């Protein structure tokens, strides 16, 4: 008769299993993002990530109980958000936040977003996790930028930030996905100057001469 393993021994064995952390965790995150870029979220499997990271599937499941958790953690780790920039102006803060590494001028970030876009429509569990863990910190950063602008007296008292705050990202994503134009710093600055600032800030000096409109097409 095969002896039964005492419950406490099984628990001790589970506790003794090595945690996936540090450099090994980052290797798995990197492999996850590589597979995600190659096949998209819908076709990504734990088997594929295990092969790419040279880990067993059991190792992955001990740390992440589904691909939703693995992918969202990998994306959140890649998109670690710094503190909201504080340049002293709303314009400067928006440019600093949306340009450069981790912003909308970062090709890797845009490619990653492209690879999960359909999953956000088709998979409610993934969409909720992605909005909370990946988009949430970025939304919080933008909210902090507008909050400081209000404290400096830059904003119109009746501005509707629920409409204005996400408008910059919305316009740029439309131009990227619909018109096929990758955002650069000039395009971001033009949207800020011609759309965001006129909508959000107090009227400029009426004696100032407006800049000549520039066609974005």
N, C-alpha and C positions, 0 to 999 in steps of 0.2 A: 504494500500500500504506500502510495506516495505521500510523504509527510506534508502537512499544510504549512505554509509560511505564516508565521505569527503576524497579525495585523500591524503591530508596532514595528516589526522588521520591514514590512513593505513600505510603511510610511517613512522609516529611516532611510530606506533605499531611494525612495523618490526624492527625499530632501537632499540626499548625497549627490544626486545627479548634477553635473556642472551646469551652472547658469550660462546662458548665451549673453555675453556682455562685452564691453570694451571693443577691442579691435575685431574680435570675431563677430560681434553684433553688427559692426559697421560693414564688414565684408558681406554679410548676408543682406544688409540694406542695399549695398551697392549692386549685388547680384539681382536683387528684386527690381531695382530701378532699371537695370540693363534689360531684363526680361520684359518689363513693362514697356520700355521703349521699342523693343523688337516686335512684340505681338499685341500690345494693348492690354487693358485690364480684363476684358471679357475672356480672352484666350490664355491669360496667365494662370498657371497652376502651381500648387505647392511642389509637385514633382519637378517642374521645370526650374523652380527656384532652388530646390535641393540639389539638382544636378549642377546648376550654374555656380552655386556657392560651395560645392563639394561637401555638403552636409547631408545627413539622413533626413528623410521626411519626418521621422519620429522626433528628431531634434527640433525641427521647426515647430511641430505641433505642441511640444512641451512648452514653448515660449509664446507662440501665437496660435490661437485656436481656430483661426480661419484666415483666408487670404485678405479679407477686409481689414483685419487688425494688422497683419504684416505689411500690406501696402500702405495703409494710412500712417503707420509708424515710420516706415521708410521715407515717405514723402514729408512728414513732419520733421524728421531729423535732417533731411536735405534742406528744408525751407525754414531753418531756425531763424526766428525774427529778432533783429536787434531792437533796442529801444527806439521809440519814435524819434526821427530826426528833429532837431530844434535849431533851425537856422535863423529864426527870428521873423520869418514871414511865411504865410501860407504857401505862396508860390515856391519858395525855396524848399520847404518841407515836402511838398508833393513831388517835386523833381527828385529830391534826394531819396524819397521812398520808392518811387516807381522806376528809377533808372539804376543801372548797375547790377551787381551780383544779387540774385534773388528777386529782382524786380522784373518788370515787363520787357526790359531790353535784354534780359538774360535768355539766350536761345534755349538753354536746358530747361528753364522753367516753363517756357511756352510749349516746348515739345512734350514735357510731362503733362501739362494741362490738356493738351490735345489727346494724349493717350488715355485719359480718364473721362473725357467729356461724355462719350456715349454711356459709360457706366453710371454716371450721375443721373442720367435719364432713366435707365433701365433697372438699376439696382438701388432701391430705397435705403437699404442698410448701409451700403457703401456711401451713398450720397450724404446721409446724415453724419457718418463718421468723417467724411472728407470736409464737409462744411464746418464741423466742430473743431477738428484737430489740425487741419491744414489751412483752410480759409479763415478760421476764427482768429488766429493771431494777427493776420494781415488786416482784417476788418477792425480789430482792436487798435492797431497802429494808426489806421486812417482816422478812427474816431478820436484818438488822442491828438492828432494833428489839428483837426477841426476844433476840438475843445480848447486847445491853446490859442488858436486863431481868434476864437470868441473872447477869450480872456484878454487878448491884446486889443480888442475892439475892432478887429478887421472885418467881422462878418455883419451882414445886414441883420437887424433884429428879427425879421420875419422869414429868414431863409429856411427852407424845408430841407434839412440835412438828410432825411430819409431818401430824398430824390437826388440831391446834389452830391453827397459823399460817394455813392457808388458809380456816379456818372462817368468819371474819368476812366475807370477800368472797363466799364461797359462800352464806351465809344472805341477804346483801343482794341478790345476783344472783337467787336464787330468788324473793325478794319482788318484784323488779323484773319479771322475765320471766314468772313463773307467776301472781303475784297482782296485777301491774300497779301496784305501789307504787314510786314514785321515792324513792330514799334521800335522807334529809335528816339534819342533824347530830343531831337528837333520836333518830331511829331507830338511827343508828350507835352513839350512846352507850348506848342501851338494850341492844343486842346485846352490846356490850363488857361492860356491867355485869352482865348476867344470864346470859351464856353464856361469853364469853372469859375474863374475870377469874376466875370461880369454877373454871373448868377448868384455868387455867394457873398461877395464883398460889398462894402459901402460904395456908393457912386464915387468915381474919380473926380478930380478937379475939372469942372465944366470948361475951364479955359484951355485944358490940355487938348492937343490935336490927336485924334485917334489914329492908330496905325492903319496902313492900307491893308484891306483884307487880302488874304492869300489863299488861292484855290488849293484844297487838300487833295484833289483828284490827281 
